[in-house]
Amino acid sequence: MKEFKVAVAQMDIKLGDKKVNLKKTAEIVSTAFRQEADFVCLPEYLLTGSIPEQCSKLAEPIPGYVVDKLGAIAKENGIHIVASILEKADDKIYNTAVLIDPSGELLTKYRKIHLFMEEQDYIAYGREYAVVDTKFGKVGLMLCYDAIFPEIARRLALQGVGIIFIPANWPDPFLSLWRLATSARALDNQIWIVAANRIGADNKFTYFGRSRTVNPYGDSVVECGEREEVLVATVDRKVTEEFKKIVNFLKDRQPEAYR
């Protein structure tokens, strides 16, 4: 399928309140469904926000209660959901992105590799990439601070990924870095980037939203403002194919020179 629709959805997150955040998530996903989106990308720490002192209490296994609830929302709306939650596994806590399909099944998960500031004190490092085949092509996942580093996006692109979803909690005063990093990762690899940021504030940061979908040229196709909203864009895989007919960055790499 050459064309499909993706939604970036940004929201305020009530710290530590999964019930309230699940209710708001259901409303937002329904909005994306009414706009005929095939995927909806939601912010990082979707159902809890970032609360270092409570992460052990709030984390849970995957699959588990939260993934089941998100699966039910995905199934009710017939849509793919991408989000990030706190995962507890083997006595460790991970910041984990999940991709749930329209039947409510967990397709893949990705544990954040690049941990931001105090995340390093309470979150364990992920060490594996996430690539999954869908009827819309290969999909990859990253999380927030990962966008600063080119390595993950390049690894995903080399595995044939055509679109990367990035749930985020990207704070003030780093709006220029947000735009630059998400556009750069798209252009570096001639792929689509769908990045959803939260709004509001937690105990340390405020968040500016500006969730965006970026095309393979690094151009923003849609960008939200600083309020709760859902914006849908059409992803056309022909854009990538036509761009690569002109110049193909991956083909022109000289990896033997990088050693």
N, C-alpha and C positions, 0 to 999 in steps of 0.2 A: 504494500500500500504506500503510494508515493506521498500522499497528503494526509495529515491528521491534525487534530487540534489539541493544544496544551494550555492549561490554565496555571497562572501564578496566583497564589492566594495568600494574602498577608493579613495577620490578625494580632490583636493584643492577647497576651497569655496571662491568665490569672495564676500567680505563683502557687504551685503545689496542689492545685484543685483539678484533678483529672475529670471529675464529673462535669464541672462548668466548661472546661475546655473541650471535652468530648461533644457536648451539646452545641457549642459554637462551631466545632469542626463539621458536624453533621449539616448545619445550616450552610456553611461555606461550600462544602462539597456539593450540596444540592444546587447551589447557585451555579457552580461550574458545570454541573450536569445540564441545567436548563440552557446553558450557552453551548451545549453540544460538545463539551470537551471530552477527549479520550483519556487524558491524564490530568491530574491536578497535583501540583507540587505545593506542599505546605511547609511552614517554618520548622527550624531546628528546635529541639526540646518542646515539641508541640503541646504536650498535655501537662507539663510541669513547669516550664520555664527553667532557667538555670539557677539552682539553689544548692551551692556546694555542700552546705551543712546538712541537707536533707536527701542527698542523692542516693545514699544507701537505702533509706526507707522507701523512696519513691521508685527505685529501679525494680524491674521484674523480668522474668524469663521471656524469651522469644522462641516459639509462640507462647502467648499468655493472655491475660485479661485484655490489655490494651490492643494488642494485635487482633484479637477476636472481635473487639468492638469496631476497630477500623475496618476489618474485613466485612462486618455486617453493613457498615456505611457504604463501602465500595460496592457490595452486592446489590444493595437497595437502589443505588444510582447507576449501576452498570458502568463503572469508571475505574481506571487505575489510580491508586493513591500512593504518593511518595511523601514520607514524613520522617522525622527523627524522634526517637524516644530513648529513655534511659534503660539499658539492658543489664540484668544481673546474670552472670554466668561464671561458674567455677570460682566463686568467691571474689570475683572482680566486677567492676562497673564499667560499662562501655557506653559511649554516645553512638547510637546505632541508627542508621537510616534503613527504612524498610520500603519495599515496593510490593504492593498488594494489587492483584488483578481484579477485573470486574466480577469474577465469581466469588470473590472474597478470600482467595488463596494467597498466601505469602509466596511471592516468586523468588525473592532474594533479599539479603540484608547486607549491610556494609558498616563496619566499625571504623569510626573516624581515625585516621592515621596521624594527621597533624593537629595536635592539641594546643589550644590557645590559652596563654597566660596561666591562670590558676587551674584550668582544666587538668593540667599536668599533675596536680596534687591529689586529685580524686578520681580521675578517669584513666583507665588502662588504654594503652595504644593498640589500635587495630593494626593488622599486618597483612590483610588480604584485600584484593580488589573485588568489585562486584560488576559482573557483566551478565546480562540475561537476554535471550532471544524472545522477541514478541512479534506479533503479526505486523508491527510497525517498524521492524528492524531491531538491531541490537541497541540496548539501553544500558547506560552506566550510571553509577551513583557516586557522589562526593558529598562532603559536608563543610560548609562555611569556610573556615581558615584554609582548608585544602586548596581553595581556588588561588591562593597566593603562590602556590608551588606548582610548577609546570609538569612535574613528573607523573602525577596520577592521571591527569587528563591525557597526556601523551601515551601512557601505557594503555589506557582504555581505547584511545583512537587506533593504536596499533592492533588491538584485538577486534577492530571493525565496528566499534560503537559510533553511531551517528548522532546521538543526543545524550547529554549528561544532565541529570537533575541534581540540584544543589539546595537542600534545605539549609537555612542560615539563621543565626542570631548575630548580625553584623552591626556593631554599635557606632554611635557618634564618637569621634568626629571623622570617621573614615569613609565618607560617601564617595570621594574621588577614587579611593582604592577599590571600593566595591565595584564601581563601574569599570575601572581599568582592568581589574583582575578577571571579571566575568567576560568582558569583551576579548581580552588577550587569550584566554583559554579557548574561546570559540575560534578566533582567527588562527592561533597556533596550529590547530588541528583540523580546521575547515569543517567544524561540526556545529550543532545547535547546543546552546546552553540555556537551561531553564532554572532560574535561581530565585527562591522565595525567602524573603527576609521578614522578620517580625516587626511590629511597631510597639510603642509603649515603653515601659521601663521595668527593670528588676532592681535588686538591691545595690547594683554597682553601675549599670549602664543604662543609657537610653538608646532607643533604636529608631531608625529613620524610615524603615520600609524600603521603598524604591525597588520592590521585586521586579524582575525583568526577564524577558526572553530575548536572546541574542542570536542572530543568524551567523552563518559560517564566515561572513566578512567582518564580524566583530561589531556589526551595527545593531542597536537596540530596535527590536520590532514593536515591543510594548514595554512600558515602564509604569508601575504604580506610583502614586503619590505617597503621602505620609499618614493615610487613614486606612481603615479596614476596607479591602476591596478585592475583587477577583477580575483579572484581565485575561482574555483568551486570545491566542495567536494561532495562525495556521503554520504548521511546519511542513515545508515542501522539500522533500529529499532531492528533487531535481536541482535545487539551488546548489547543493553540495556537488552533485555530479557535474553540472555545467561549469562551476568554479574550477573543479579539478581537471577539466578538459583544457582549461587555459593554462593553469599552473598547479602542480600537485606537490604540496609541501612534504608529505610523507615520502613520496617517491624520490624527491630530490635530496632527502637527508643523506648525510655522509657519516653514519654512525661509527665507522672505523677510525675516523679522525677525532672522535670525542674521547678516546681512551687515553 
